[in-house]
Amino acid sequence: MKFLGYRRPDGKVGIRNHVLILPTCACSSETCRLVANQVKGAVSIINQNGCAQVKDDLAITMNVLSGLAANPNVYGTVLIGLGCENAQPDDMVRLIKSKTNKPLVKLVIQEEGGTLATIRKAAAYAYEMVQEASKVKREEVDISELILGTNCGGSDPTSGIASNPVVGNLSDRLVDLGATSILCETTEFIGAEHILAKQAATPEIGEKIYEIIENYENHLRTVGENLRNGNPSPGNKAGGITTLEEKALGAIHKGGTRPIVEVFGYAEAPKKKGLVIMDTPDYDIASVTGIAAGGAQVMVFTTGRGTPTGNPIMPVIKITANKYTYEKMKDNIDVDVSSIINGEKSIEEMGEILLNEVLEVANGKLVKSEVLGINNDIAISRLCNYV
């Protein structure tokens, strides 16, 4: 099976052709937004981190930012820093270059002489990059080049009964074709971790699944918190999910049935093909951001109650098995799989339909969040509060 993608100098394949205007810190985020607004084909993100962070949190932030620049959906990056932040622009350049050899330029607001001077120069760089990006033609590549992210948000019982199993079926299909599928949201494994551990390809991978869950719960205990105080969310409960364990038993279906071959950290890139787990938080936008930073070209996002979530770099295909949600939020939801609940279609049939949708999006079809311009949903996970 094939799709049409953009081959990058680092050998990876993108399904979008963005020029990224990337802020190193909160203080350069607005400047980046203003630059991106000047140039069609450029995108920016809002980065609320990058300064006044403890060491480990700063490392997470810098890894996410560099991962977004390295994502194959990005042609090249214009990096803009303020100059006095912790995420120093020169350090960011080195980190990005360690992950990719795509086009990259750097500007520092304090050195350029302020916002207007920086915008003028950055917009010129972005303009040139977009023109160069437009020369890159899509070429036919094997489906094994695809990395799929999976996520859920605003879940209700239809998520666990139908939409998550459909994504699991899609995951199995892609893994069988040699592609990669990322299962995430570590906190939503709790209560079902023993099931995932049995699915691990090796005992060591099974132990790693237990380990990432234990680490998260221990971290919360050290600050006197309990995950169950906030999860399930009020919306989950209103939809009919009463416990974290119920939520987990539905959420893990997104991973399908194939062996789990790797477990790795937040915003890291998978080293193996097949079904893998990224250790992400349950906050869906932070989880989606980490998946994009890990190199996924496309995301399938299940929702029972509905969400407008998008991403500036990676198209987010949203599906629901709740017919009422689909009817109320047709402008946000891409695929309706409620026919499973109604007994009209099987999980396998809808899995094939969803695979075709992923291929269409990979070939250039815009998802609804892209059409609406919902493209700045960014959140970066952190361990500690700001200092």
Disulfide bonds with the S-S distance in Angstrom:
none
